[in-house]
Amino acid sequence: MEIIPAKTPKNLSVFCQKFHKQTLGFELIITENFEEISHFWQQISPNNNIFLQNDFMRVCMQMPLHNTGQVFGVFLRENKPEGIIYTQHKNFNLDESRNGKPLAASHKISKKFKELLARNLEINTLICGNLCLTGENGFLFNENINAEISQQLVFWAMGRIKQFLKKQDIDIKMYFLKDFFEQKNALVAEKCTQFAFQPTMILQIRPEWATFDDYLLALHAKARARAKRAVKKSAELTKKELNLTEIKHYEKEIHTLYTKISQNADFNLYVQQNSYASVLKQHLGEKFKLIAYFDNNNLVGFCTTIENYDKLEASFIGFEYSYNATHQIYLSLLYEILHIGIKSKSKTINYGRTATEIKSSVGADAFDMYCYLRHTNIIFNALAPSLVDYLDKPETWQPRHPFLDKNTDNQEDNQKNNTHSHKKIKEEVEEL
């Protein structure tokens, strides 16, 4: 394969190669220092996804995930940028990632073999996308590059990044491409194993919801009563949006509460650094919000959101578990995020993965997102479906239907609510 040097700034860490499949003439610039290619990146970065824009890339540079490296790439054709790719790399220890949680046996792979696999398997993995985000945040191409070719270019780039990292004694064994709303046939053709790893929960905000009360009016009786209880219980706590100075002041407490939640997860792929919230606020400004809950001046919970154009992304949360019983703090934080979504006039809220049933009770719907695994060894790649079976822990949950016009499980409630006048329901809401 002919190596083509790109016209790039001096001393740039570069590995360039001509693409040789369906189209020719592409070059790839890869670097661990985003600023070296930021001028190229700016020309491609989307106007509808903050997570692939320069400001967020600088967040990634300044505050990488714990024990996680990253590589930025730009695709050029005739020295003109045509696409971008963001990757992370991490040595995964599967036993550590599951936080000590027991494994369930399945028809594909025994519990005993899973335990053995977890204790002994460490894999240097190259990830296309961002482990701490849900969604398609790994690559983007100009509209003139069709979907199939863009997927082929991305997979080709993963191989070049693997070679780049090999020079630093980082031996990548696994490719992981994450979070696509649609299946990627070109990746399957590259012998990647496709799987849907937990749905993401997305709530559609209706145009008529100008306030949180309007949301409550759309709920059936049981859901509305449940929301009222949560709001009343959490009203005993003091709620405040923190500015940058305040976030820095409470940095240690924020990270401690976040860690309590992340360590309780069945499977956790990443750990944020202590100053992550501060760096987000510094670079994103008003687009990033942290709402803190205090009890007698003690921080007992918080939620964070990122305004991503007409979408609101629920970022990370933290709380004292004891306040769930006394103040329904987790449910209250979900409603707090909804408050922010309505106020910001967002069209959707992405609540992310996990806790699907309680998020469903708020009104979020489940959407499958496809991920792809490929081992660099042909024999081990044949075993990838078994590894996916280990990773894939289907959650048994009952979808909820809290809205009057969507409720199929509470027909009695619908009939009861239909006899209520709009004025009566509004009176119930105003009791809050």
LONULUM-673800 format. One record per residue (C-alpha): y, z, x. Coordinates in pm, 1 decimal, padded with zeros to 6 digits. Layout:
N
+----------+----------+----------+
|        Y |        Z |        X |
+----------+----------+----------+
|        Y |        Z |        X |
...
+----------+----------+----------+
***
This chain:
432
+----------+----------+----------+
|        Y |        Z |        X |
+----------+----------+----------+
|  00000.0 |  00000.0 |  00000.0 |
|  00338.4 | -00098.4 |  00138.5 |
|  00586.7 |  00184.9 |  00183.9 |
|  00943.0 |  00087.3 |  00088.9 |
|  01227.8 |  00309.4 |  00215.9 |
|  01490.9 |  00374.1 | -00049.7 |
|  01862.4 |  00366.5 |  00021.4 |
|  01929.1 |  00738.8 |  00005.7 |
|  02151.6 |  00997.9 |  00170.5 |
|  02069.6 |  01089.7 |  00528.5 |
|  01805.2 |  01359.0 |  00590.6 |
|  01675.6 |  01335.5 |  00233.3 |
|  01315.0 |  01446.3 |  00180.3 |
|  01176.2 |  01116.8 |  00053.0 |
|  00844.7 |  00952.0 | -00014.0 |
|  00889.1 |  00604.8 | -00163.1 |
|  00626.2 |  00356.6 | -00271.9 |
|  00624.3 |  00030.0 | -00462.9 |
|  00463.2 |  00057.2 | -00805.3 |
|  00175.8 | -00186.5 | -00829.4 |
|  00040.9 | -00185.9 | -01181.9 |
|  00203.3 | -00378.7 | -01465.2 |
|  00548.5 | -00387.5 | -01315.6 |
|  00668.8 | -00416.2 | -00954.5 |
|  00973.6 | -00306.6 | -00766.6 |
|  00987.0 |  00065.9 | -00853.9 |
|  01066.9 |  00323.1 | -00588.9 |
|  01030.9 |  00695.3 | -00620.4 |
|  01260.9 |  00947.7 | -00454.5 |
|  01123.4 |  01300.9 | -00453.8 |
|  01287.1 |  01615.0 | -00324.5 |
|  01281.1 |  01992.5 | -00362.7 |
|  01661.7 |  02004.1 | -00352.4 |
|  01803.4 |  01883.9 | -00681.8 |
|  02154.2 |  01828.0 | -00543.8 |
|  02022.2 |  01548.4 | -00320.2 |
|  01949.3 |  01333.5 | -00626.2 |
|  02183.4 |  01486.6 | -00885.9 |
|  02407.3 |  01175.3 | -00888.8 |
|  02106.0 |  00958.8 | -00980.5 |
|  01979.6 |  01217.0 | -01232.1 |
|  02314.9 |  01230.3 | -01408.3 |
|  02291.7 |  00858.9 | -01491.7 |
|  01956.3 |  00906.4 | -01670.5 |
|  01987.3 |  01257.2 | -01816.4 |
|  01969.8 |  01251.2 | -02197.1 |
|  02255.0 |  01323.4 | -02433.3 |
|  02023.3 |  01508.9 | -02672.8 |
|  01810.5 |  01736.9 | -02452.8 |
|  01980.2 |  02006.8 | -02247.5 |
|  01654.9 |  02085.2 | -02063.3 |
|  01665.5 |  01757.7 | -01870.5 |
|  02035.5 |  01770.5 | -01788.2 |
|  02194.6 |  01860.4 | -01456.5 |
|  02311.6 |  02206.4 | -01560.5 |
|  01961.9 |  02317.3 | -01656.8 |
|  01812.9 |  02164.0 | -01343.3 |
|  02052.2 |  02386.6 | -01149.2 |
|  01917.4 |  02684.5 | -01344.1 |
|  01569.1 |  02583.3 | -01228.6 |
|  01690.1 |  02549.8 | -00869.4 |
|  01868.1 |  02884.2 | -00864.4 |
|  01603.3 |  03080.4 | -01053.3 |
|  01253.1 |  02927.8 | -01016.6 |
|  00963.8 |  03098.6 | -01189.5 |
|  00782.9 |  03362.3 | -00985.1 |
|  00546.6 |  03208.3 | -00724.3 |
|  00622.4 |  02860.3 | -00857.5 |
|  00761.5 |  02564.6 | -00662.3 |
|  00928.3 |  02257.0 | -00804.5 |
|  00986.0 |  01892.5 | -00717.4 |
|  01245.9 |  01660.4 | -00870.0 |
|  01200.5 |  01284.6 | -00877.7 |
|  01398.7 |  00969.7 | -00960.7 |
|  01251.1 |  00626.1 | -01027.7 |
|  01462.7 |  00339.7 | -00889.7 |
|  01447.7 | -00032.6 | -00945.4 |
|  01682.6 | -00244.2 | -00734.4 |
|  01852.7 |  00080.6 | -00632.2 |
|  01934.9 |  00156.6 | -00995.5 |
|  01788.0 |  00473.0 | -01154.0 |
|  01545.5 |  00396.2 | -01437.2 |
|  01375.7 |  00731.0 | -01490.9 |
|  01348.7 |  01096.2 | -01390.0 |
|  01060.3 |  01342.1 | -01353.6 |
|  01057.0 |  01721.8 | -01321.5 |
|  00746.6 |  01897.2 | -01189.2 |
|  00640.6 |  02248.3 | -01098.4 |
|  00348.4 |  02354.7 | -00881.3 |
|  00164.8 |  02683.1 | -00886.1 |
| -00159.2 |  02834.7 | -00763.4 |
| -00321.2 |  02953.2 | -01086.0 |
| -00562.8 |  03242.9 | -01077.9 |
| -00720.7 |  03228.4 | -01421.7 |
| -00834.6 |  03590.2 | -01412.0 |
| -00477.0 |  03707.2 | -01350.7 |
| -00333.6 |  03467.9 | -01608.5 |
| -00535.1 |  03618.7 | -01892.1 |
| -00378.5 |  03964.0 | -01834.8 |
| -00715.6 |  04140.2 | -01837.4 |
| -00790.6 |  04027.8 | -02193.3 |
| -01159.6 |  03979.0 | -02284.4 |
| -01294.1 |  03629.9 | -02343.6 |
| -01472.7 |  03512.6 | -02652.5 |
| -01789.7 |  03306.7 | -02626.5 |
| -01802.5 |  02960.2 | -02779.5 |
| -02056.7 |  02692.2 | -02852.2 |
| -01944.7 |  02493.4 | -02547.0 |
| -01940.8 |  02756.1 | -02277.4 |
| -02088.0 |  03107.2 | -02266.5 |
| -01877.4 |  03419.4 | -02232.3 |
| -02064.4 |  03513.3 | -01914.0 |
| -01987.8 |  03178.7 | -01751.2 |
| -01623.9 |  03206.0 | -01858.5 |
| -01597.2 |  03546.1 | -01690.2 |
| -01749.8 |  03405.0 | -01369.7 |
| -01518.0 |  03104.1 | -01384.1 |
| -01210.9 |  03321.4 | -01432.8 |
| -01289.8 |  03557.7 | -01145.1 |
| -01353.1 |  03284.1 | -00892.6 |
| -01130.6 |  02995.8 | -00991.8 |
| -00792.1 |  02945.0 | -00829.2 |
| -00637.3 |  02602.9 | -00869.2 |
| -00326.7 |  02461.2 | -00705.2 |
| -00182.3 |  02278.7 | -01005.2 |
|  00098.1 |  02024.5 | -01035.0 |
|  00270.0 |  02051.5 | -01372.7 |
|  00477.0 |  01776.6 | -01530.8 |
|  00716.5 |  01976.7 | -01745.3 |
|  00844.4 |  02331.6 | -01750.5 |
|  00604.5 |  02622.1 | -01800.7 |
|  00865.9 |  02844.0 | -01965.2 |
|  00969.5 |  02580.5 | -02222.0 |
|  00794.2 |  02425.0 | -02519.0 |
|  00851.6 |  02053.6 | -02563.6 |
|  00880.7 |  01721.2 | -02385.5 |
|  01080.5 |  01829.9 | -02082.4 |
|  00895.2 |  01662.8 | -01795.4 |
|  01025.5 |  01307.3 | -01772.5 |
|  01256.9 |  01049.6 | -01924.4 |
|  01305.7 |  00674.2 | -01879.0 |
|  01563.9 |  00419.6 | -01984.8 |
|  01487.9 |  00250.7 | -02314.3 |
|  01394.7 | -00075.9 | -02142.1 |
|  01082.9 |  00093.6 | -01994.0 |
|  00814.5 |  00102.1 | -02262.5 |
|  00602.7 |  00410.2 | -02334.3 |
|  00281.5 |  00285.3 | -02172.3 |
|  00448.3 |  00185.9 | -01845.0 |
|  00647.9 |  00511.0 | -01833.9 |
|  00323.2 |  00711.2 | -01865.2 |
|  00163.8 |  00506.3 | -01587.6 |
|  00469.1 |  00559.2 | -01368.4 |
|  00456.3 |  00933.7 | -01429.0 |
|  00088.8 |  00957.5 | -01338.7 |
|  00149.6 |  00745.7 | -01028.0 |
|  00439.4 |  00976.0 | -00935.5 |
|  00214.9 |  01283.1 | -00969.5 |
| -00007.4 |  01132.1 | -00699.5 |
|  00289.1 |  01068.3 | -00470.7 |
|  00416.8 |  01423.7 | -00521.9 |
|  00069.9 |  01550.9 | -00437.4 |
|  00091.0 |  01365.6 | -00103.1 |
|  00442.5 |  01500.1 | -00048.1 |
|  00323.1 |  01858.3 | -00098.3 |
|  00014.9 |  01801.8 |  00118.9 |
|  00250.3 |  01768.9 |  00417.2 |
|  00356.0 |  02127.6 |  00342.3 |
| -00008.4 |  02244.8 |  00335.9 |
| -00005.3 |  02266.0 | -00044.8 |
| -00327.3 |  02100.6 | -00159.5 |
| -00293.2 |  02004.3 | -00527.2 |
| -00626.5 |  01995.4 | -00710.2 |
| -00518.6 |  01967.7 | -01073.6 |
| -00259.1 |  01774.3 | -01271.8 |
| -00124.7 |  01930.4 | -01592.7 |
|  00108.1 |  01726.5 | -01817.5 |
|  00235.6 |  01931.8 | -02106.3 |
|  00377.1 |  01937.6 | -02454.9 |
|  00386.1 |  01599.4 | -02624.5 |
|  00428.0 |  01559.0 | -02999.9 |
|  00236.4 |  01229.4 | -02986.1 |
| -00084.8 |  01138.9 | -02804.5 |
| -00042.6 |  00955.0 | -02474.2 |
| -00311.8 |  00688.3 | -02454.1 |
| -00214.0 |  00575.3 | -02104.0 |
| -00286.0 |  00926.1 | -01973.3 |
| -00626.5 |  00927.5 | -02141.4 |
| -00691.1 |  00593.4 | -01969.9 |
| -00622.8 |  00770.9 | -01639.3 |
| -00920.3 |  00998.4 | -01720.8 |
| -00706.6 |  01293.1 | -01827.3 |
| -00859.4 |  01539.8 | -02072.7 |
| -00647.1 |  01567.5 | -02384.7 |
| -00616.1 |  01891.5 | -02581.5 |
| -00378.5 |  02065.5 | -02820.1 |
| -00306.2 |  02414.2 | -02685.9 |
| -00170.6 |  02632.4 | -02966.7 |
|  00080.8 |  02481.7 | -03208.8 |
|  00452.1 |  02532.9 | -03171.2 |
|  00626.6 |  02684.2 | -03472.6 |
|  00932.9 |  02496.0 | -03599.5 |
|  01154.8 |  02595.0 | -03891.0 |
|  01355.6 |  02325.9 | -04069.3 |
|  01702.8 |  02456.3 | -04160.9 |
|  01810.9 |  02317.4 | -04496.0 |
|  02158.2 |  02162.6 | -04527.1 |
|  02248.2 |  02397.3 | -04814.5 |
|  02197.3 |  02709.9 | -04601.4 |
|  02553.8 |  02799.4 | -04503.5 |
|  02464.9 |  03168.0 | -04462.7 |
|  02159.4 |  03389.2 | -04423.4 |
|  02197.0 |  03483.5 | -04790.0 |
|  02139.0 |  03117.4 | -04881.3 |
|  01810.8 |  03132.8 | -04687.2 |
|  01711.3 |  03447.0 | -04877.8 |
|  01782.3 |  03273.8 | -05208.9 |
|  01529.2 |  03004.4 | -05114.5 |
|  01246.3 |  03258.4 | -05072.3 |
|  00997.1 |  03363.3 | -05336.7 |
|  01005.1 |  03726.7 | -05452.4 |
|  00752.0 |  03874.3 | -05207.7 |
|  00900.1 |  03699.7 | -04904.4 |
|  01252.4 |  03796.8 | -05003.6 |
|  01152.2 |  04161.5 | -05052.7 |
|  00984.1 |  04160.1 | -04712.8 |
|  01296.4 |  04017.7 | -04549.5 |
|  01515.5 |  04278.2 | -04720.8 |
|  01293.6 |  04559.9 | -04589.8 |
|  01312.9 |  04427.7 | -04233.9 |
|  01691.0 |  04385.0 | -04251.1 |
|  01738.1 |  04737.6 | -04390.0 |
|  01514.3 |  04895.9 | -04126.5 |
|  01680.4 |  04715.9 | -03838.1 |
|  02025.5 |  04804.5 | -03976.9 |
|  01975.9 |  05148.8 | -03819.6 |
|  02005.2 |  04980.4 | -03479.5 |
|  02327.4 |  04857.5 | -03321.1 |
|  02327.2 |  04481.6 | -03258.7 |
|  02549.6 |  04308.6 | -03008.6 |
|  02578.4 |  03969.6 | -02840.2 |
|  02606.5 |  04032.8 | -02467.2 |
|  02844.0 |  03845.0 | -02237.5 |
|  02763.5 |  03758.6 | -01875.7 |
|  02893.8 |  04087.9 | -01736.4 |
|  02691.7 |  04287.0 | -01990.7 |
|  02376.2 |  04083.4 | -01928.8 |
|  02406.1 |  04159.8 | -01558.4 |
|  02459.5 |  04528.6 | -01638.4 |
|  02141.0 |  04546.4 | -01848.3 |
|  01942.7 |  04309.1 | -01626.5 |
|  01675.6 |  04562.2 | -01530.1 |
|  01620.0 |  04679.8 | -01889.3 |
|  01607.6 |  04320.9 | -02017.8 |
|  01341.5 |  04227.1 | -01765.1 |
|  01139.2 |  04542.5 | -01837.8 |
|  01130.7 |  04469.5 | -02212.0 |
|  01045.9 |  04102.2 | -02148.4 |
|  00759.2 |  04205.4 | -01917.4 |
|  00611.3 |  04432.8 | -02185.3 |
|  00577.5 |  04132.9 | -02415.0 |
|  00454.6 |  03882.3 | -02155.1 |
|  00190.0 |  04119.3 | -02019.9 |
|  00056.4 |  04175.4 | -02369.7 |
| -00011.2 |  03804.0 | -02422.7 |
| -00372.9 |  03683.8 | -02418.1 |
| -00285.6 |  03418.6 | -02161.3 |
|  00030.3 |  03397.1 | -01954.5 |
|  00105.4 |  03105.6 | -01721.6 |
|  00431.0 |  03226.4 | -01568.5 |
|  00654.8 |  03523.6 | -01486.9 |
|  01034.1 |  03501.9 | -01500.0 |
|  01251.1 |  03651.5 | -01229.6 |
|  01476.3 |  03950.8 | -01301.1 |
|  01804.0 |  03756.1 | -01313.6 |
|  01684.8 |  03467.1 | -01530.2 |
|  01901.8 |  03561.7 | -01831.5 |
|  02211.9 |  03600.9 | -01613.7 |
|  02163.3 |  03260.5 | -01452.6 |
|  02112.5 |  03095.3 | -01793.7 |
|  02436.4 |  03248.8 | -01920.6 |
|  02619.8 |  03150.1 | -01603.0 |
|  02521.9 |  02781.3 | -01627.7 |
|  02493.3 |  02729.1 | -02005.1 |
|  02778.6 |  02946.7 | -02128.8 |
|  02806.3 |  02967.8 | -02508.9 |
|  02495.4 |  02752.7 | -02552.4 |
|  02289.8 |  03051.8 | -02436.6 |
|  02297.0 |  03368.9 | -02645.3 |
|  02137.9 |  03708.4 | -02588.4 |
|  02146.6 |  03944.6 | -02886.7 |
|  02065.8 |  04304.0 | -02791.4 |
|  01943.5 |  04585.2 | -03020.0 |
|  02045.1 |  04938.0 | -02920.7 |
|  01932.2 |  05279.1 | -03041.9 |
|  02177.4 |  05548.5 | -02929.2 |
|  02299.4 |  05323.1 | -02647.3 |
|  01943.0 |  05257.0 | -02529.7 |
|  01839.6 |  04891.2 | -02519.4 |
|  01523.3 |  04867.8 | -02732.5 |
|  01500.3 |  04494.7 | -02801.1 |
|  01661.3 |  04155.7 | -02756.3 |
|  01623.2 |  03788.8 | -02838.7 |
|  01761.4 |  03483.4 | -02661.8 |
|  01838.2 |  03134.4 | -02785.7 |
|  01950.2 |  02805.5 | -02632.0 |
|  02151.3 |  02560.9 | -02840.0 |
|  02000.2 |  02220.1 | -02770.7 |
|  02229.0 |  01986.8 | -02968.3 |
|  02099.4 |  01989.3 | -03328.3 |
|  01798.0 |  02202.1 | -03228.5 |
|  01793.7 |  02573.8 | -03155.3 |
|  01534.8 |  02686.2 | -02901.9 |
|  01412.0 |  03043.9 | -02928.6 |
|  01379.9 |  03133.9 | -02562.3 |
|  01232.8 |  03468.8 | -02453.1 |
|  01234.1 |  03807.9 | -02622.4 |
|  01157.6 |  04168.9 | -02540.3 |
|  01127.5 |  04493.5 | -02733.1 |
|  00974.2 |  04838.7 | -02740.1 |
|  00651.6 |  04815.4 | -02939.2 |
|  00707.7 |  05157.4 | -03096.8 |
|  01006.6 |  05012.1 | -03283.5 |
|  00783.5 |  04767.6 | -03468.5 |
|  00648.5 |  05043.7 | -03690.5 |
|  00980.2 |  05218.6 | -03744.7 |
|  01224.2 |  04925.5 | -03753.0 |
|  01014.1 |  04607.2 | -03786.3 |
|  01193.8 |  04495.1 | -03474.8 |
|  00995.0 |  04178.0 | -03402.4 |
|  01041.8 |  04039.9 | -03752.6 |
|  01408.9 |  04138.9 | -03735.5 |
|  01448.0 |  03945.3 | -03409.5 |
|  01299.1 |  03636.1 | -03576.3 |
|  01556.3 |  03670.0 | -03854.6 |
|  01829.0 |  03720.9 | -03592.6 |
|  01734.8 |  03386.6 | -03439.2 |
|  01755.1 |  03230.9 | -03785.7 |
|  02105.0 |  03378.9 | -03828.3 |
|  02208.3 |  03203.0 | -03505.9 |
|  02048.1 |  02875.1 | -03613.9 |
|  02231.8 |  02870.2 | -03946.5 |
|  02565.0 |  02966.7 | -03788.5 |
|  02531.9 |  02697.1 | -03518.9 |
|  02447.7 |  02437.8 | -03788.9 |
|  02122.3 |  02350.9 | -03612.4 |
|  01873.4 |  02133.2 | -03799.8 |
|  01563.5 |  02302.9 | -03660.9 |
|  01457.8 |  02619.2 | -03481.0 |
|  01172.5 |  02596.2 | -03233.5 |
|  01018.4 |  02944.8 | -03233.5 |
|  00761.4 |  02840.0 | -02973.2 |
|  00395.4 |  02928.3 | -02950.8 |
|  00208.8 |  03255.1 | -03025.7 |
|  00245.6 |  03493.6 | -03322.3 |
|  00200.1 |  03194.7 | -03550.3 |
|  00136.3 |  03385.8 | -03873.1 |
|  00447.5 |  03602.7 | -03864.9 |
|  00659.0 |  03300.2 | -03767.7 |
|  00499.9 |  03112.6 | -04055.4 |
|  00600.5 |  03398.3 | -04288.7 |
|  00963.8 |  03337.0 | -04189.9 |
|  00926.2 |  02970.0 | -04284.8 |
|  00820.9 |  02792.4 | -03965.2 |
|  00557.6 |  02517.6 | -03976.3 |
|  00292.7 |  02456.5 | -03711.7 |
|  00310.1 |  02138.5 | -03500.6 |
|  00037.2 |  02046.2 | -03255.6 |
|  00152.3 |  01951.6 | -02906.9 |
| -00077.8 |  01756.0 | -02677.7 |
| -00143.2 |  01848.6 | -02316.8 |
| -00339.6 |  01664.2 | -02045.0 |
| -00550.3 |  01787.6 | -01753.1 |
| -00689.3 |  01586.2 | -01464.6 |
| -00874.7 |  01725.9 | -01161.0 |
| -00838.1 |  01527.0 | -00840.8 |
| -01213.1 |  01557.6 | -00774.5 |
| -01416.1 |  01321.5 | -00990.3 |
| -01703.2 |  01569.6 | -01032.7 |
| -01481.8 |  01862.5 | -01124.5 |
| -01282.0 |  01634.8 | -01353.0 |
| -01599.7 |  01575.8 | -01551.0 |
| -01604.9 |  01952.8 | -01610.5 |
| -01242.0 |  01958.4 | -01727.7 |
| -01339.5 |  01979.5 | -02098.1 |
| -01515.2 |  02309.1 | -02018.3 |
| -01201.3 |  02435.6 | -01847.8 |
| -01000.1 |  02332.4 | -02153.5 |
| -01247.4 |  02527.0 | -02367.2 |
| -01174.4 |  02831.3 | -02150.1 |
| -00798.3 |  02788.0 | -02185.9 |
| -00802.2 |  02697.2 | -02553.8 |
| -00815.6 |  03020.1 | -02754.9 |
| -00785.8 |  02910.7 | -03117.6 |
| -00595.7 |  03174.3 | -03311.5 |
| -00727.1 |  03258.5 | -03655.9 |
| -00428.9 |  03279.3 | -03882.1 |
| -00327.7 |  03218.0 | -04241.3 |
| -00031.1 |  02984.1 | -04293.3 |
|  00232.3 |  03141.3 | -04516.0 |
|  00454.4 |  02967.8 | -04769.8 |
|  00764.8 |  03182.0 | -04819.7 |
|  00978.6 |  02925.5 | -05000.2 |
|  00996.5 |  02884.7 | -05377.2 |
|  00942.0 |  02508.6 | -05369.3 |
|  00669.7 |  02518.4 | -05102.1 |
|  00470.6 |  02820.6 | -05218.5 |
|  00113.5 |  02732.9 | -05311.4 |
| -00044.7 |  03076.9 | -05267.7 |
|  00189.4 |  03270.4 | -05499.9 |
|  00194.2 |  03079.9 | -05827.7 |
|  00257.1 |  03400.7 | -06022.4 |
|  00560.4 |  03469.5 | -05805.8 |
|  00690.9 |  03120.0 | -05870.8 |
|  00660.8 |  03169.0 | -06245.6 |
|  00828.5 |  03508.5 | -06218.2 |
|  01109.8 |  03368.4 | -06005.7 |
|  01158.1 |  03073.7 | -06238.8 |
|  01237.6 |  03320.8 | -06517.5 |
|  01494.7 |  03494.4 | -06295.4 |
|  01841.3 |  03361.0 | -06331.2 |
|  02013.0 |  03245.7 | -06012.7 |
|  02262.3 |  03527.1 | -06073.7 |
|  01985.4 |  03790.2 | -06075.5 |
|  01836.8 |  03666.0 | -05747.2 |
|  02182.9 |  03663.2 | -05591.8 |
|  02231.6 |  04024.3 | -05698.1 |
|  01911.3 |  04117.2 | -05514.9 |
|  02036.2 |  03946.1 | -05200.4 |
|  02373.8 |  04116.0 | -05223.3 |
|  02201.4 |  04456.2 | -05216.7 |
|  02168.1 |  04391.8 | -04842.6 |
+----------+----------+----------+
***
